[in-house]
Amino acid sequence: MSQKVYDGHGRWRSKHVTFHASEEEAEELNRAVAVSGLTKQDYLISRVLNRDITVVPNPRVYKALLENMKYAVKELKQALAEQKEIEPELKATILLMIKTLELMKGNDKNE
């Protein structure tokens, strides 16, 4: 039998929680998880339990922000070209990036 894996607080996470999401919701969730720098499990638990999420700047978070920025620019260009309204998921992604960058700037002692 495999060894039990405990979380950072010595708790054994033995319960499984699942849910269904649309493709768009799953993509939005994956973008938020990537920008947070947390695992999907830790991100979801923090959000569901209404805990604060502290983003610690690191290369992985920077890469996620860059990827999200590229995605947002592409989608915005397409919306402008087609003269259509900006999707709520895109708005949420942009607001998440702004909030993350503002919080990271606040944590930078050199600014």
N, C-alpha and C positions, 0 to 999 in steps of 0.2 A: 504494500500500500504506500502511496506517495506521502511525503511529509506535509504537514499542515503549514500553510503560509499565513503569517500574521501581518496585520497592518502596522503602521508606525507607532501605534499606541498599545501594542500587544494584544489586539483583539483578533480573533479568528473570524474571518468573514465567510460564513458558511451559507448564507441565504442568497438566493438568486432573485433578482427583480428584473423583469423584462417589460417592454412595451413596444407598440408599433408606431412608426413615424412615416410620413411621406418622404419621397426622395428629396424634396426641397428642404424639409425639416431636418433630415439626416445630414444634408450638406451644410446647412447653417450650424447645426450642432457640432459637426466636425471642425468647422472654421473656428467656432468659439473655443473649443477644446484646445486646438492648436495654438491659438493666441494666448491662452491662459498658461501654457507650459505644464499643465497638470495631465495626469492620465484621464481618460474618459471616465473611468469609475470614480476617481476622486472629484472630478469636476461635477459630475451628476449628483453625487452625494452632497457636495457643498451647496449646489443650487437648490436641490430639493429641501434640504434642511435650513435653507436661508442663511447660510454662513458666508462671510466675506471671502472673496477670492483675491489673493495677493499674487500679482504677477511679478515674478523675479526675472529681470532681464537676463537673457542668455542667448547664445547663438540660435537655439531652436525656436525661441519666441521671435527673434528678429527675422528668421527665415519665414515663419508663419505670417508675420505682419507683411513681409514683402510679397508673399504669395497672395494674401488677401487683397493687398493693394493692387496687384496686377489684375486679379479677378474683378475688383470693383471698377477699375478704369475701363476694362474691356466691356463690362456690362453697361456702364454709363455711356460709353461711346455708341454702343448698339442702341440704347434707348433714345439717345439724341438723334441718331441717324434715322431711326424709324419713327421719331416723334411720338413715342409712347411713354406712359407713366412709369416711374421707377418702382420696381417691385418692393413690397414691404421687407422681404428677406434681404435685399441689397441694402436698403436703408438701415436695417438692423446690423448688418455687417459693417457698414461705414461708421455707425455710431459706436459699435464695439471697438473698432480700431482707434477712433478718436479718444474714447475713454481710456483705453489701454495706454496710448501714447502720452496722454495727459498725466496718468498715474506714474508712468515710468519717468517722465520729466520731473515730477514732484519728488521722486526718490533719488534723483541725480543730484549729488551734493555740489557738483561743479557748475551748475546753472545758476 
